[in-house]
Amino acid sequence: MEAFTNILVFGLTVSSVTTIVLAAEYACGNPVLDMHFHSRATPEADLLHLEGSGETMAVLVTRAPRQLGIANGAAGKYLSRFFLFTSVDVTRQDAIDILRKTGIAGT
């Protein structure tokens, strides 16, 4: 019975420590994904806004072709923090071509 009690206490201790570490690592206790994050003027500004809001990662809603360079820079520089989603002005004559190119590029 004593061995079982020791294992139980050890398990509860590890569980408590894990909870404390997670709470310290993430403001909300777990990662937060922003599904609608508009890219800022620079990749650094994107990261500053992300961290300032207490979020862990974000899907960058990127207007092609104008914002693609900044968004790609953020996703490339801060791996696993930013993911790309591309939108386009559908009234543009080249809207389909732009989406096709961004799709091939992985967004």
LUMRO-228615 format. One record per residue: x, y, z of N, C-alpha, C, O in turn; residue in one letter. Coordinates in steps of 0.001 Angstrom, whole numbers, plus 500000, padded with zeros to 6 digits. Example, Ala and Ser with C-alpha at 12.3 -4.5 7.8 and 13.67 -1.06 7.14 Angstrom:
2
513190494310507800512300495500507800513200496700507800514236496681508465A512850497750507080513670498940507140512900500030507870513409501138508039S
//
This chain:
107
500816498807500000500000500000500000500864501263500000500519502258499364M501989501214500719502883502375500788503450502700499397503576503873499045E503791501681498610504321501900497259503267502596496389503590503500495619A502011502168496517500932502794495757500776504264496157500607505124495293F500831504552497439500714505924497944501860506785497413501642507929497015T503073506243497407504226506983496884504057507297495399504369508400494949N503563506318494643503338506522493201502262507580492991502401508443492124I501193507519493775500107508481493667500604509898493988500289510842493264L501361510044495048501902511351495431502844511863494349502804513043494000V503697510980493813504612511373492743503814511850491525504122512887490937F502798511089491158501957511445490005501278512785490197501243513597489273G500742513027491371500085514304491655501086515455491644500773516554491185L502283515202492148503326516233492164503726516603490741503806517785490406T503978515597489899504344515844488503503212516591487799503457517533487045V501990516173488046500837516823487441500748518286487868500487519154487035S500958518569489134500900519940489644502009520800489050501775521942488655S503207520249488989504339520988488419504081521283486952504352522389486484V503557520300486219503247520498484803502231521612484637502375522452483749T501214521632485472500192522677485410500805524049485671500473525013484980T501677524151486640502320525421486968503198525880485804503186527060485454I503956524967485204504820525317484071503975525790482896504301526798482269V502885525070482588502022525478481482501402526845481748501325527676480843L500965527081482964500364528366483300501381529491483139501021530589482715A502638529235483469503676530257483331504027530474481860504317531597481449A504000529399481067504381529486479659503292530160478821503611530927477913E502034529894479101500914530434478339500015531254479266499615530785480332Y499707532458478857498882533338479688497525532723480009496985532943481093A496978531961479082495661531347479288495771529910479800494753529232479933C496975529434480087497159528068480549497386527076479428497836525956479671G497080527472478199497306526630477032497495527542475816497179528730475888N497998527012474713498229527855473534496922528444472996495869527812473081P496998529657472443495836530312471852496151530602470389497186531187470071V495248530188469501495404530399468065494401531451467607493192531258467737L494897532558467074494050533602466501493787533218465050494723533137464255D492539532985464700492182532528463352491965533675462357491711533427461178M492062534927462822491790536065461938492719537219462313492290538190462936H493972537107461938495018538048462326495469538803461091496031538201460176F495236540113461041495676540917459892497140541295460057497559541750461121H497903541104459004499325541383459026499582542869459240498866543718458709S500611543171460022501041544550460279502072544963459231502254544263458234R502736546077459444503665546626458455504954545828458306505579545854457246A505365545107459376506602544324459328506381542999460059505460542892460868T507207541993459788507119540743460550507323540970462051506682540312462870P508207541889462409508457542187463825507216542783464488506911542472465639E506500543642463752505257544228464277504188543145464443503390543196465379A504174542164463534503241541036463677503519540282464980502594539980465735D504779539984465238505139539245466453504830540066467708504314539530468689L505138541337467678504872542202468825503378542237469152502992542162470318L502549542351468127501096542358468331500606541007468857499772540943469760H501138539934468279500753538587468701501062538366470179500202537930470944L502286538670470566502685538461471961501983539431472901501664539070474034E501738540654472448501043541636473273499600541265473551499036541671474566G498998540493472652497610540081472836497495538800473664496392538366473996S498644538196473996498631536974474786498370535720473963498136534645474514G498410535863472646498171534713471780499494534019471454500562534627471532E499407532752471091500588531947470850500924531843469371502093531867468986T499884531726468540500073531591467107498867532200466396497818532419467002M499033532469465105497962533127464374497958532729462909498987532392462325A496763532779462337496586532627460901496549534040460334495641534816460633V497540534366459514497619535697458915496663535785457733496840535095456729L495654536635457858494735536886456757495427537908455863495543539085456205V495880537431454715496780538210453868496119538568452549495650537692451824T496083539865452239495526540323450964496600540205449895497631540874449963R496357539357448914497316539164447828497056540202446745495905540594446552A498061540655446043499470540343446226500182541301447177501348541088447509P499495542353447617500116543453448353500800543038449650501914543493449912R500177542190450475500713541869451798501498540559451860501982540179452926Q501625539882450756502263538562450783503710538588451259504128537689451988L504473539584450869505880539658451269506035539746452779506868539053453364G505233540598453410505305540763454865504851539480455561505506539005456489I503737538927455114503209537713455746504159536530455586504375535769456529A504720536381454400505704535311454188506926535519455076507497534560455597N507321536777455243508453537089456122508171536687457559509034536114458223G506967536982458048506594536622459425506545535107459597507058534570460579A505925534423458638505818532960458737507190532296458653507436531294459324A508074532843457842509413532275457702510329532589458873511151531759459263G510194533771459430511067534198460520510636533623461866511473533308462711K509344533492462056508802533016463341508041531709463104506814531657463187Y508799530669462809508224529364462488507299528878463600507591529052464783L506221528290463221505177527728464090504415528789464877503627528459465763S504645530049464561503887531129465203502835531697464250501753532102464675R503173531721462932502269532291461941502011531298460811502905530571460377F500760531289460351500345530461459229499610531368458257498964532329458673F499702531074456973499157531971455958497786531540455451497512530355455261L496945532527455242495667532377454554495591533551453595495750534698454012F495353533287452328495385534341451326493985534706450871493148533840450620T493749536004450770492509536511450183492889537423449020494042537834448884S491914537726448198492178538579447031490907539379446733489796538940447029V491092540542446151489960541354445691489380540666444452490024540624443403D488179540136444573487601539344443486487234540175442260486942539618441202V487246541493442390486945542337441233488158542553440340488031543100439245T489324542134440791490545542255439977490465541301438790489959540186438912R490959541742437659490988540903436463491875539673436661491613538613436093Q492919539822437464493873538731437652493658537964438971494564537274439438D492479538080439561492201537462440870492442535950440851493067535412441765A491963535282439842492127533818439758493603533459439646494070532530440306I494337534188438816495772533916438651496531534139439961497421533362440307D496176535199440683496839535476441958496593534332442935497532533851443570I495350533894443064495041532794443982495730531505443545496201530735444381L495786531276442258496456530071441756497943530091442152498481529092442628R498589531237441948500021531365442289500254531211443786501209530552444199K499386531816444608499572531700446050499293530271446533499925529788447473T498350529612445884498072528213446222499254527307445921499594526430446715G499874527523444777501066526755444401502200527030445390502995526142445696I502268528278445889503318528659446844503051528123448253503919528197449123A501850527585448474501576526960449768500663527714450711500562527346451882G499995528752450247499074529459451148497636529059450895496730529556451564T
//
